[in-house]
Amino acid sequence: MRAKQATIETSRAPGHVLPDFIARGLAANDRVNYYLTLLLAAQSHAQSPGQPALNLRLERELSGIADNSLDRIIEASVSRGNGTTYIPGACAILDALFDGLRNMLAAIDAAGVLRAEVRDRAAVYRPRLDSLAAMLRACKDDQLTNTAIGELTTVSRNGHDTVHQLIVDMHAELNALQEAVSAEMIEGAHVYNVTGVDRPLIRAFMAGVQETTGLKFSHPGLGTTASRDDDRLSIQNDLGSTPGHLVVIHVEHLVITITYSDVHRARLRFFQGLLDSYAVTWTPAPSEGAFEASVGKYVADTPAHIEQFLRFLGSRLVFLIDWNRARKRLGRLVSKRAAVELLRWAADNNVGHRGFLEAGDVALVETAFDRAVPLQTRFGVRLDELLGAQSARLFLMFVLRATSWGLSTGQSLRLIEDKIEAELLRYLETPERHVLAGVAQHATMIVALAERVRQELTRRRSRSDGVTDDHSRAPELARAWTARADAMLHEERRLMSVRDDAHQLRPLLVEAANAAAALEETAFMLPLIPEDIDAALFSLLEALADRVHGTAREYLRCLEEGQDLSRTSERLDVDNFLMTIDRLTAVGRDTSLAKRAFTERLLRGSGDCRELYTLTTVADGFERAASALSRCGAIVRDQVLRTRLAR
């Protein structure tokens, strides 16, 4: 916190950050309470190892702690005897707990700058914290005594102070401070003591923040507070959870001053570069420790230019969040300079890098490479050494755009991975191996089978409603169509026997044959369905048939689209093909869910054994057909990406 306080002092505005300090203090309260609960639960499990260990994952996540290794601490804790418990990482947990207490006290200290009564109470909290911090010495080799844990987790009695009692007292102080700070909200910013002249400026800044805030995805940050200090408007924005990383903006008449603090010098220069289109002059500012600060000054011509600059400035802040992590990840694929240039391109084009990190960063590229050329190994070779600097740059620009756009629009991670693989194949040399025309012809028979089965169900509903017609020919037609489909597959197998890639196609033919066989068996069972079954049960069966028919049509569509693709295909055509595969997978999954709903309804009913066996067999046939077709789609996707798109 020392670095952040130095930045505030540099900006000469200690009051306007009070709401931010209070919010941070309350967040620290959530963390320290989680740490206390974790230590207490670990001790309890160590004393009763036969009982199931508590899972505090939800409590950890709600407190804002990302370290999932803490979830395994309780079950790994053991009693050492003599009133001592071994808790993995206990000393580090204590350190984090007292860091949280110091954050809570820092918020109270910040209020004490403005209020004497709060300053007096803070002077009492500090020696209590210092005295209790001596407990850190009680932790050796991650072992804590039961007495120490009790002094941490119990409320004080008979005047004996405890960590828990200090937390309770400072939490009450923070709650009182939060109620005392009368703040209004302007477009998501916490503001107080502002004038009518300030509000359009705050709205302009927040319009810029909201323009790009979605690009941070699940990462915290961009919380904004604003207030008027004497003759100037002060705006502060916290850029994530890193201490000392913030920007403070002052507006006085036509002059805007930006005080920026960061631990990474490279990111500071990057931020300055983002504002190159405006005449901002930068000078170093005093800072402490590893943090650096810089002050930028922009003089506007008119009040309208102030709003324009504030909006642009607000829209650039999201590109600073997690920037250094993204630079390091990209630096594993291209040079450090190229990585920074990619981040600059992503910012200038409102693409950002958080989607790339959220979706798996380097692992996305590694996975695409392994799937595209599984027999080749990179052995640490950078992507720009494999593809060339320009090709690697173009490919990674696509990756940044695809991940950001894909996550923003709710696309599945598998679809994003497929798009990245398809794009990578445009830059790799891989020979074409096969065509899909014969398999597509076989797929038309599967669609016909699925349609016939669906029509047979409609016919049987009509009979139950009193409408009569000829005896069903569904089983006979299904046998004939399946025989024709088998003949097609036999011919394909014969043609593939002279190809060296037959092993890649055989799974597709096997799964396609399984789908046809499942539909034939289902068609055979349909005439045996009792005519007096429950109407709701029949509707669920029809829904199953509809989903299977939809799965078959998507499978045929992916074969037809896959045949037309090549390395020179438009990206839109490739995307359509991959989206068809994604729909095929989704419909197949929905079929399994529909089958479960049908089974539950069937088993809760009052039908006899004959009805139960017949309907179960039909439902199983539908599910087997849909599952086989989904697997076919996955095989087609792999084949198209590795052959036709790599031509």
C-alpha positions as CSV (number, residue, x, y, z in Angstrom):
1,M,0.0,0.0,0.0
2,R,3.0,2.4,0.5
3,A,3.3,2.8,-3.3
4,K,-0.4,3.7,-3.7
5,Q,-0.2,6.2,-0.9
6,A,2.8,7.8,-2.5
7,T,0.9,8.1,-5.8
8,I,-2.0,9.8,-3.9
9,E,0.4,12.2,-2.2
10,T,1.9,13.0,-5.6
11,S,-1.6,13.9,-6.9
12,R,-2.1,16.1,-3.8
13,A,-5.6,14.8,-3.3
14,P,-5.8,12.6,-0.2
15,G,-9.6,12.9,0.2
16,H,-11.0,11.8,-3.1
17,V,-9.7,8.2,-2.8
18,L,-11.5,7.5,0.6
19,P,-14.4,5.5,-1.0
20,D,-11.9,3.3,-2.8
21,F,-9.9,2.7,0.5
22,I,-13.1,1.8,2.3
23,A,-14.1,-0.7,-0.5
24,R,-10.6,-2.2,-0.4
25,G,-10.8,-2.4,3.4
26,L,-14.2,-4.3,3.2
27,A,-12.8,-6.6,0.6
28,A,-9.8,-7.3,2.9
29,N,-12.3,-8.1,5.7
30,D,-13.8,-10.8,3.5
31,R,-10.4,-12.3,2.9
32,V,-9.3,-12.4,6.5
33,N,-12.6,-14.0,7.6
34,Y,-12.0,-16.7,5.0
35,Y,-8.5,-17.3,6.3
36,L,-9.8,-17.7,9.8
37,T,-12.5,-20.1,8.7
38,L,-9.9,-22.1,6.7
39,L,-7.5,-22.4,9.7
40,L,-10.4,-23.4,12.0
41,A,-11.7,-26.0,9.6
42,A,-8.2,-27.4,9.1
43,Q,-7.8,-27.8,12.8
44,S,-11.2,-29.5,13.2
45,H,-10.5,-32.0,10.4
46,A,-7.1,-32.8,11.9
47,Q,-8.7,-33.6,15.2
48,S,-11.5,-35.7,13.5
49,P,-9.8,-37.2,10.4
50,G,-12.6,-39.7,9.9
51,Q,-15.1,-37.0,9.1
52,P,-15.5,-35.6,5.6
53,A,-13.4,-32.5,5.0
54,L,-15.2,-29.3,4.5
55,N,-15.0,-27.7,1.0
56,L,-14.5,-24.0,1.3
57,R,-14.1,-23.3,-2.4
58,L,-17.3,-21.2,-2.7
59,E,-16.2,-19.1,0.4
60,R,-12.8,-18.7,-1.1
61,E,-14.2,-17.5,-4.5
62,L,-16.7,-15.1,-2.9
63,S,-13.8,-13.6,-0.9
64,G,-12.0,-12.8,-4.1
65,I,-9.1,-15.2,-3.5
66,A,-8.0,-17.0,-6.7
67,D,-5.5,-19.5,-5.3
68,N,-7.3,-22.9,-5.7
69,S,-4.5,-24.7,-4.0
70,L,-6.1,-23.6,-0.7
71,D,-9.0,-25.9,-1.4
72,R,-6.8,-28.9,-0.6
73,I,-5.4,-27.7,2.7
74,I,-8.2,-28.9,5.0
75,E,-8.0,-32.5,4.0
76,A,-4.2,-32.5,4.2
77,S,-4.0,-31.1,7.7
78,V,-3.0,-33.6,10.5
79,S,-2.7,-33.5,14.2
80,R,0.9,-33.8,15.5
81,G,-0.1,-34.4,19.1
82,N,0.6,-32.3,22.2
83,G,-2.0,-29.8,21.0
84,T,-0.3,-29.0,17.7
85,T,-1.7,-29.1,14.2
86,Y,0.2,-29.3,10.9
87,I,-1.6,-27.2,8.3
88,P,0.1,-27.0,4.8
89,G,0.9,-23.4,4.1
90,A,-0.1,-22.2,7.6
91,C,2.6,-19.6,7.8
92,A,1.8,-18.2,4.4
93,I,-1.9,-18.0,5.4
94,L,-1.0,-16.1,8.5
95,D,1.1,-13.7,6.5
96,A,-1.8,-13.1,4.1
97,L,-4.2,-12.7,7.0
98,F,-2.2,-10.0,8.6
99,D,-1.7,-8.3,5.2
100,G,-5.5,-8.1,5.0
101,L,-5.6,-6.6,8.5
102,R,-3.1,-3.9,7.4
103,N,-5.3,-3.2,4.4
104,M,-8.3,-2.7,6.7
105,L,-6.3,-0.4,8.9
106,A,-5.0,1.6,5.8
107,A,-8.6,2.4,4.9
108,I,-9.2,3.7,8.5
109,D,-5.9,5.7,8.3
110,A,-7.1,7.3,5.0
111,A,-10.3,8.5,6.7
112,G,-8.2,9.8,9.6
113,V,-6.5,12.3,7.3
114,L,-9.9,14.1,7.1
115,R,-11.5,13.3,10.4
116,A,-9.8,13.7,13.8
117,E,-12.1,11.3,15.6
118,V,-11.3,8.5,13.1
119,R,-7.6,9.3,13.4
120,D,-7.8,8.9,17.2
121,R,-9.4,5.5,16.8
122,A,-6.9,4.4,14.2
123,A,-4.1,5.2,16.7
124,V,-5.7,2.6,19.0
125,Y,-6.1,-0.1,16.3
126,R,-2.4,0.1,15.2
127,P,-0.8,-1.0,18.5
128,R,-3.4,-3.8,18.8
129,L,-2.4,-5.0,15.3
130,D,1.3,-4.7,16.1
131,S,0.8,-6.7,19.3
132,L,-1.2,-9.5,17.6
133,A,1.3,-9.7,14.7
134,A,3.7,-11.3,17.2
135,M,1.6,-14.4,16.6
136,L,3.4,-14.8,13.3
137,R,6.4,-16.0,15.2
138,A,4.2,-18.8,16.7
139,C,4.1,-20.5,13.3
140,K,7.0,-22.8,12.6
141,D,7.2,-25.4,9.8
142,D,3.5,-24.8,9.1
143,Q,2.5,-26.0,12.6
144,L,0.2,-24.1,14.9
145,T,-0.8,-24.8,18.5
146,N,-4.5,-25.1,19.4
147,T,-3.9,-22.1,21.7
148,A,-2.7,-20.0,18.8
149,I,-5.6,-21.0,16.6
150,G,-8.0,-20.1,19.5
151,E,-6.4,-16.6,19.8
152,L,-6.9,-16.2,16.1
153,T,-10.5,-17.3,15.8
154,T,-12.3,-16.5,19.1
155,V,-13.9,-13.3,20.2
156,S,-12.0,-11.8,23.1
157,R,-13.1,-12.4,26.7
158,N,-12.1,-10.8,30.0
159,G,-10.2,-8.0,28.1
160,H,-7.9,-10.5,26.2
161,D,-7.5,-9.3,22.6
162,T,-7.7,-11.6,19.6
163,V,-7.4,-11.3,15.9
164,H,-11.1,-12.1,15.5
165,Q,-12.0,-9.3,17.9
166,L,-9.8,-6.8,16.0
167,I,-11.5,-7.8,12.7
168,V,-14.9,-7.3,14.3
169,D,-14.0,-3.8,15.6
170,M,-12.3,-2.6,12.3
171,H,-15.2,-4.0,10.2
172,A,-17.7,-2.0,12.3
173,E,-15.5,1.1,11.8
174,L,-15.4,0.5,8.0
175,N,-19.2,0.0,7.8
176,A,-19.7,3.3,9.7
177,L,-17.3,5.1,7.4
178,Q,-19.1,3.7,4.3
179,E,-22.4,5.0,5.6
180,A,-20.8,8.4,6.4
181,V,-19.5,8.9,2.9
182,S,-22.5,10.2,1.1
183,A,-21.8,9.3,-2.6
184,E,-23.9,9.3,-5.6
185,M,-23.5,7.2,-8.7
186,I,-22.9,8.6,-12.2
187,E,-22.8,6.0,-14.9
188,G,-21.2,3.5,-12.5
189,A,-18.7,5.9,-10.9
190,H,-18.8,6.6,-7.1
191,V,-18.8,10.4,-6.8
192,Y,-19.3,12.9,-4.1
193,N,-19.0,16.7,-3.6
194,V,-19.2,17.4,-7.4
195,T,-20.8,20.3,-9.2
196,G,-23.0,20.5,-12.3
197,V,-19.9,21.4,-14.4
198,D,-18.2,18.1,-13.3
199,R,-21.0,15.7,-14.2
200,P,-20.7,15.9,-18.0
201,L,-16.9,15.3,-17.6
202,I,-17.5,12.3,-15.4
203,R,-20.1,10.9,-17.8
204,A,-17.7,11.4,-20.7
205,F,-14.9,9.5,-18.9
206,M,-17.3,6.7,-17.9
207,A,-18.7,6.4,-21.4
208,G,-15.1,5.6,-22.5
209,V,-14.7,3.1,-19.7
210,Q,-18.0,1.3,-20.5
211,E,-17.1,1.3,-24.2
212,T,-14.4,-1.3,-23.7
213,T,-15.0,-2.6,-20.1
214,G,-16.4,-5.9,-21.5
215,L,-12.9,-6.7,-22.8
216,K,-11.6,-7.4,-19.3
217,F,-14.1,-10.3,-19.0
218,S,-13.8,-11.9,-15.5
219,H,-10.9,-9.8,-14.3
220,P,-11.5,-7.2,-11.6
221,G,-10.7,-3.6,-12.1
222,L,-11.8,-0.3,-13.6
223,G,-13.6,0.8,-10.4
224,T,-13.9,4.6,-10.6
225,T,-14.3,7.3,-7.9
226,A,-14.6,11.0,-8.4
227,S,-14.8,14.2,-6.3
228,R,-14.2,17.9,-6.4
229,D,-11.1,19.2,-4.5
230,D,-11.1,23.0,-4.4
231,D,-11.0,24.2,-8.0
232,R,-10.4,20.8,-9.7
233,L,-12.3,17.6,-10.5
234,S,-10.4,14.5,-9.4
235,I,-11.1,11.0,-11.0
236,Q,-9.4,7.8,-9.9
237,N,-9.5,4.5,-11.6
238,D,-8.1,1.3,-10.1
239,L,-6.6,-0.9,-12.8
240,G,-7.2,-4.4,-11.3
241,S,-6.0,-5.8,-8.0
242,T,-2.3,-5.0,-8.2
243,P,-1.3,-2.6,-5.3
244,G,0.0,0.7,-6.6
245,H,-1.4,0.2,-10.1
246,L,-3.8,3.1,-10.6
247,V,-4.5,6.3,-12.5
248,V,-5.5,9.6,-11.0
249,I,-6.9,12.3,-13.3
250,H,-7.3,16.0,-12.4
251,V,-9.3,18.4,-14.5
252,E,-8.8,22.1,-13.8
253,H,-10.3,24.6,-16.4
254,L,-8.8,23.4,-19.7
255,V,-5.9,21.4,-18.2
256,I,-6.0,17.6,-17.6
257,T,-3.3,16.1,-15.5
258,I,-2.8,12.3,-15.4
259,T,-0.8,10.6,-12.6
260,Y,-0.1,7.0,-13.4
261,S,1.6,4.5,-11.1
262,D,2.8,1.1,-12.1
263,V,5.3,-1.6,-11.1
264,H,6.1,-2.4,-14.7
265,R,8.1,0.3,-16.6
266,A,7.3,-1.3,-19.9
267,R,3.5,-1.0,-19.3
268,L,4.0,2.6,-18.2
269,R,5.6,3.3,-21.6
270,F,2.8,1.4,-23.3
271,F,0.2,3.5,-21.6
272,Q,1.9,6.7,-22.7
273,G,2.0,5.3,-26.3
274,L,-1.8,4.7,-26.2
275,L,-2.2,8.5,-25.9
276,D,0.1,9.4,-28.7
277,S,-2.7,10.8,-30.8
278,Y,-3.1,13.6,-28.2
279,A,-0.4,16.1,-27.3
280,V,0.3,14.8,-23.8
281,T,3.6,15.7,-22.2
282,W,5.1,13.3,-19.6
283,T,7.4,13.9,-16.7
284,P,8.6,11.4,-14.0
285,A,7.0,11.6,-10.6
286,P,8.2,10.7,-7.1
287,S,7.5,7.0,-6.2
288,E,8.5,4.4,-3.6
289,G,10.1,1.0,-3.9
290,A,9.6,-0.9,-7.2
291,F,6.7,1.3,-8.3
292,E,7.2,4.0,-10.9
293,A,5.0,7.0,-11.5
294,S,4.7,9.5,-14.3
295,V,2.6,12.6,-14.7
296,G,1.1,13.6,-18.0
297,K,-0.4,16.9,-18.9
298,Y,-2.8,17.7,-21.7
299,V,-4.1,21.2,-22.5
300,A,-7.4,21.3,-24.4
301,D,-8.6,24.0,-26.7
302,T,-12.2,23.9,-25.7
303,P,-14.4,22.2,-23.1
304,A,-15.7,19.9,-25.8
305,H,-12.1,18.7,-26.4
306,I,-11.8,17.9,-22.7
307,E,-14.8,15.6,-22.9
308,Q,-13.4,14.0,-26.0
309,F,-10.1,13.3,-24.4
310,L,-11.6,12.0,-21.2
311,R,-13.7,9.5,-23.1
312,F,-10.7,8.3,-25.1
313,L,-8.6,8.0,-22.0
314,G,-11.3,6.0,-20.2
315,S,-11.6,3.6,-23.2
316,R,-7.9,2.8,-23.1
317,L,-7.6,1.7,-19.5
318,V,-8.9,-1.8,-20.0
319,F,-5.9,-2.6,-22.2
320,L,-3.6,-2.1,-19.2
321,I,-5.3,-4.9,-17.1
322,D,-3.2,-8.1,-17.1
323,W,-0.9,-6.5,-19.7
324,N,2.4,-7.9,-18.4
325,R,1.0,-11.4,-18.3
326,A,-0.2,-11.2,-21.8
327,R,3.2,-9.8,-22.9
328,K,5.0,-12.7,-21.3
329,R,2.6,-15.3,-22.9
330,L,3.0,-13.8,-26.4
331,G,6.7,-13.5,-25.8
332,R,6.9,-17.3,-25.8
333,L,5.6,-17.3,-29.3
334,V,7.3,-14.3,-30.9
335,S,10.0,-11.8,-29.9
336,K,9.4,-9.4,-27.0
337,R,9.2,-6.5,-29.4
338,A,6.7,-8.3,-31.6
339,A,4.6,-9.2,-28.5
340,V,4.3,-5.5,-27.5
341,E,3.4,-4.6,-31.0
342,L,0.6,-7.2,-31.0
343,L,-0.7,-5.7,-27.8
344,R,-0.6,-2.3,-29.2
345,W,-2.5,-3.5,-32.3
346,A,-5.1,-5.2,-30.1
347,A,-5.6,-2.0,-28.1
348,D,-5.8,0.3,-31.1
349,N,-8.4,-2.0,-32.7
350,N,-10.5,-2.5,-29.5
351,V,-9.7,-6.2,-29.5
352,G,-7.7,-6.5,-26.3
353,H,-5.7,-9.4,-24.9
354,R,-7.9,-10.5,-21.9
355,G,-9.9,-12.8,-24.2
356,F,-6.7,-14.5,-25.3
357,L,-5.7,-15.1,-21.6
358,E,-9.2,-16.1,-20.6
359,A,-9.4,-18.8,-23.3
360,G,-6.1,-20.4,-22.5
361,D,-3.4,-18.1,-24.1
362,V,-0.4,-20.1,-25.3
363,A,-2.1,-23.5,-24.7
364,L,-4.6,-22.5,-27.5
365,V,-1.8,-22.2,-30.0
366,E,0.0,-25.3,-28.7
367,T,-3.2,-27.4,-29.0
368,A,-3.9,-26.1,-32.5
369,F,-0.4,-27.0,-33.5
370,D,-0.6,-30.5,-32.0
371,R,-3.9,-31.2,-33.6
372,A,-2.8,-29.8,-37.0
373,V,0.5,-31.7,-37.3
374,P,0.5,-34.3,-34.5
375,L,3.7,-36.0,-35.7
376,Q,5.8,-32.9,-35.5
377,T,7.3,-31.5,-32.3
378,R,8.3,-27.9,-31.9
379,F,10.9,-28.5,-29.1
380,G,10.7,-24.9,-27.9
381,V,10.9,-23.3,-31.3
382,R,9.1,-20.0,-31.4
383,L,6.1,-19.6,-33.7
384,D,7.8,-16.8,-35.7
385,E,10.7,-19.2,-36.4
386,L,8.3,-21.8,-37.8
387,L,6.0,-19.5,-39.8
388,G,8.1,-16.4,-40.3
389,A,7.7,-13.1,-38.5
390,Q,4.9,-11.7,-40.7
391,S,2.9,-14.9,-40.8
392,A,3.2,-15.4,-37.1
393,R,2.0,-11.8,-36.6
394,L,-1.0,-12.3,-38.8
395,F,-1.9,-15.6,-37.2
396,L,-1.7,-14.2,-33.6
397,M,-3.7,-11.1,-34.7
398,F,-6.4,-13.6,-35.7
399,V,-6.0,-15.5,-32.4
400,L,-6.5,-12.3,-30.4
401,R,-9.5,-11.3,-32.4
402,A,-11.1,-14.8,-32.4
403,T,-10.8,-15.2,-28.7
404,S,-12.0,-11.7,-27.8
405,W,-14.9,-11.9,-30.2
406,G,-15.7,-15.5,-29.5
407,L,-16.0,-15.1,-25.7
408,S,-17.9,-11.8,-26.1
409,T,-20.5,-13.4,-28.3
410,G,-20.9,-16.6,-26.2
411,Q,-19.2,-19.0,-28.6
412,S,-18.1,-22.3,-27.1
413,L,-14.4,-22.8,-26.4
414,R,-14.3,-25.8,-28.7
415,L,-15.6,-23.6,-31.6
416,I,-12.9,-21.0,-30.8
417,E,-10.2,-23.7,-30.8
418,D,-11.4,-25.1,-34.1
419,K,-11.3,-21.7,-35.7
420,I,-7.7,-21.2,-34.4
421,E,-6.7,-24.6,-35.8
422,A,-8.3,-23.8,-39.1
423,E,-6.4,-20.5,-39.3
424,L,-3.1,-22.2,-38.4
425,L,-3.5,-24.7,-41.1
426,R,-3.5,-21.9,-43.6
427,Y,0.1,-21.3,-42.7
428,L,1.2,-24.9,-42.6
429,E,2.0,-27.3,-45.5
430,T,0.0,-30.5,-45.2
431,P,-1.0,-32.8,-48.1
432,E,-4.6,-33.4,-49.0
433,R,-5.7,-37.0,-48.4
434,H,-9.4,-37.7,-49.2
435,V,-12.7,-36.4,-50.4
436,L,-16.1,-36.7,-48.6
437,A,-18.5,-37.2,-51.4
438,G,-19.1,-40.9,-50.8
439,V,-19.7,-40.5,-47.1
440,A,-22.1,-37.6,-47.8
441,Q,-24.1,-39.9,-50.1
442,H,-24.3,-42.4,-47.2
443,A,-25.4,-39.5,-44.9
444,T,-28.4,-38.8,-47.1
445,M,-29.7,-42.3,-46.3
446,I,-29.3,-41.6,-42.6
447,V,-31.4,-38.5,-43.0
448,A,-34.0,-40.4,-44.9
449,L,-34.1,-43.1,-42.2
450,A,-34.5,-40.4,-39.4
451,E,-37.3,-38.7,-41.4
452,R,-39.1,-42.0,-41.9
453,V,-38.9,-42.8,-38.2
454,R,-40.3,-39.4,-37.4
455,Q,-43.2,-39.8,-39.9
456,E,-44.0,-43.2,-38.4
457,L,-44.4,-41.7,-35.0
458,T,-46.7,-39.0,-36.4
459,R,-48.7,-41.8,-38.1
460,R,-49.0,-43.7,-34.8
461,R,-50.3,-40.6,-33.0
462,S,-53.0,-40.2,-35.7
463,R,-54.0,-43.8,-35.1
464,S,-54.3,-43.1,-31.4
465,D,-56.6,-40.1,-32.3
466,G,-58.9,-42.4,-34.2
467,V,-57.4,-42.0,-37.7
468,T,-56.6,-45.3,-39.5
469,D,-54.3,-46.0,-42.4
470,D,-52.4,-48.9,-43.9
471,H,-50.0,-51.0,-41.9
472,S,-46.6,-49.4,-41.3
473,R,-44.0,-50.1,-43.9
474,A,-41.3,-48.3,-41.8
475,P,-39.4,-51.6,-40.8
476,E,-39.3,-52.8,-44.4
477,L,-38.2,-49.5,-45.8
478,A,-35.6,-49.1,-43.0
479,R,-34.1,-52.6,-43.9
480,A,-33.9,-51.7,-47.5
481,W,-32.3,-48.3,-46.9
482,T,-29.9,-49.7,-44.4
483,A,-28.8,-52.4,-46.9
484,R,-28.2,-49.7,-49.5
485,A,-26.2,-47.6,-47.0
486,D,-24.1,-50.7,-46.0
487,A,-23.4,-51.2,-49.7
488,M,-22.2,-47.6,-50.0
489,L,-19.9,-48.1,-47.0
490,H,-18.6,-51.3,-48.4
491,E,-17.6,-49.6,-51.6
492,E,-15.9,-46.8,-49.7
493,R,-13.9,-49.4,-47.7
494,R,-12.8,-51.1,-50.9
495,L,-11.7,-47.7,-52.4
496,M,-9.9,-46.8,-49.2
497,S,-8.0,-50.1,-49.1
498,V,-5.5,-48.7,-51.7
499,R,-5.0,-45.4,-49.8
500,D,-2.5,-44.9,-47.0
501,D,-4.9,-42.8,-44.9
502,A,-7.6,-45.4,-44.6
503,H,-7.0,-45.7,-40.8
504,Q,-8.2,-42.1,-40.5
505,L,-11.5,-42.7,-42.3
506,R,-12.4,-46.1,-40.9
507,P,-13.8,-44.6,-37.5
508,L,-16.1,-42.4,-39.5
509,L,-17.5,-45.3,-41.5
510,V,-17.9,-47.4,-38.4
511,E,-19.8,-44.6,-36.5
512,A,-22.0,-43.9,-39.6
513,A,-22.9,-47.6,-39.8
514,N,-23.7,-47.6,-36.1
515,A,-26.1,-44.6,-36.6
516,A,-27.9,-46.3,-39.5
517,A,-28.2,-49.6,-37.6
518,A,-29.6,-47.8,-34.5
519,L,-32.2,-46.1,-36.7
520,E,-33.1,-49.4,-38.4
521,E,-33.6,-51.1,-35.0
522,T,-35.8,-48.2,-33.9
523,A,-37.9,-48.4,-37.0
524,F,-38.5,-52.1,-36.3
525,M,-39.7,-51.4,-32.8
526,L,-42.1,-48.5,-33.7
527,P,-45.0,-50.7,-34.8
528,L,-44.8,-52.5,-31.5
529,I,-45.4,-49.4,-29.4
530,P,-48.8,-49.7,-27.6
531,E,-51.4,-47.3,-28.9
532,D,-52.7,-46.3,-25.4
533,I,-49.5,-44.8,-24.0
534,D,-49.6,-41.5,-22.1
535,A,-49.9,-38.5,-24.4
536,A,-47.1,-36.6,-22.6
537,L,-44.8,-39.6,-22.9
538,F,-45.6,-39.8,-26.6
539,S,-44.7,-36.1,-27.0
540,L,-41.3,-36.7,-25.3
541,L,-40.7,-39.5,-27.7
542,E,-41.6,-37.3,-30.7
543,A,-39.2,-34.7,-29.3
544,L,-36.5,-37.3,-29.3
545,A,-37.2,-38.2,-32.9
546,D,-37.0,-34.5,-33.9
547,R,-33.7,-34.1,-32.3
548,V,-32.3,-37.2,-34.0
549,H,-33.5,-35.9,-37.3
550,G,-31.9,-32.5,-36.6
551,T,-28.6,-34.3,-35.8
552,A,-28.7,-36.2,-39.1
553,R,-29.4,-33.1,-41.1
554,E,-26.5,-31.2,-39.4
555,Y,-24.2,-34.2,-40.0
556,L,-25.1,-34.1,-43.7
557,R,-24.6,-30.4,-43.8
558,C,-21.2,-30.6,-42.3
559,L,-20.2,-33.1,-45.0
560,E,-21.5,-31.0,-47.8
561,E,-19.8,-27.9,-46.5
562,G,-16.5,-29.8,-45.8
563,Q,-16.3,-31.0,-49.4
564,D,-16.2,-27.4,-50.7
565,L,-13.4,-26.2,-48.4
566,S,-9.8,-25.7,-49.2
567,R,-6.9,-23.6,-48.2
568,T,-8.2,-20.8,-50.4
569,S,-11.7,-20.8,-49.0
570,E,-13.1,-17.6,-47.5
571,R,-12.9,-17.5,-43.7
572,L,-16.7,-17.1,-43.5
573,D,-17.1,-20.5,-45.2
574,V,-14.7,-22.1,-42.7
575,D,-16.6,-20.5,-39.8
576,N,-19.9,-21.7,-41.2
577,F,-18.5,-25.3,-41.3
578,L,-17.2,-25.1,-37.8
579,M,-20.5,-23.6,-36.5
580,T,-22.3,-26.6,-38.2
581,I,-20.0,-29.0,-36.3
582,D,-20.7,-27.0,-33.1
583,R,-24.5,-27.3,-33.7
584,L,-24.2,-31.0,-34.4
585,T,-22.5,-31.5,-31.1
586,A,-25.0,-29.4,-29.2
587,V,-28.0,-31.2,-30.8
588,G,-26.4,-34.6,-30.0
589,R,-26.0,-33.5,-26.4
590,D,-29.6,-32.2,-26.2
591,T,-30.8,-35.7,-27.4
592,S,-29.1,-37.3,-24.5
593,L,-30.8,-34.9,-22.1
594,A,-34.2,-35.5,-23.8
595,K,-33.7,-39.2,-23.5
596,R,-33.1,-38.8,-19.7
597,A,-36.3,-36.8,-19.4
598,F,-38.2,-39.5,-21.3
599,T,-36.8,-42.3,-19.2
600,E,-37.7,-40.5,-16.0
601,R,-41.3,-40.0,-17.2
602,L,-41.5,-43.6,-18.3
603,L,-40.2,-45.1,-15.0
604,R,-42.6,-42.9,-13.0
605,G,-45.5,-44.1,-15.1
606,S,-47.7,-47.2,-14.6
607,G,-47.0,-49.0,-17.9
608,D,-46.5,-52.8,-18.0
609,C,-43.3,-54.6,-18.8
610,R,-44.1,-54.8,-22.6
611,E,-44.6,-51.1,-22.8
612,L,-41.5,-50.4,-20.7
613,Y,-39.2,-52.6,-22.8
614,T,-40.5,-51.3,-26.2
615,L,-40.3,-47.6,-25.3
616,T,-36.9,-48.0,-23.6
617,T,-35.5,-49.8,-26.7
618,V,-36.9,-47.0,-29.0
619,A,-35.4,-44.3,-26.8
620,D,-32.1,-46.0,-26.6
621,G,-32.0,-46.3,-30.4
622,F,-32.6,-42.6,-30.8
623,E,-29.8,-41.8,-28.3
624,R,-27.3,-44.2,-29.9
625,A,-28.0,-42.8,-33.4
626,A,-27.5,-39.2,-32.2
627,S,-24.3,-40.0,-30.2
628,A,-22.8,-41.8,-33.2
629,L,-23.6,-38.9,-35.5
630,S,-22.0,-36.5,-33.1
631,R,-18.9,-38.6,-33.1
632,C,-19.0,-38.6,-36.9
633,G,-19.1,-34.8,-36.9
634,A,-15.9,-34.7,-34.7
635,I,-14.1,-37.0,-37.1
636,V,-15.2,-35.0,-40.2
637,R,-14.0,-31.8,-38.5
638,D,-10.6,-33.3,-37.8
639,Q,-10.3,-34.6,-41.4
640,V,-11.3,-31.4,-43.0
641,L,-8.9,-29.3,-40.9
642,R,-6.0,-31.6,-41.5
643,T,-6.5,-32.2,-45.2
644,R,-8.6,-29.9,-47.2
645,L,-7.8,-26.7,-45.3
646,A,-4.1,-27.6,-45.3
647,R,-3.9,-28.1,-49.0
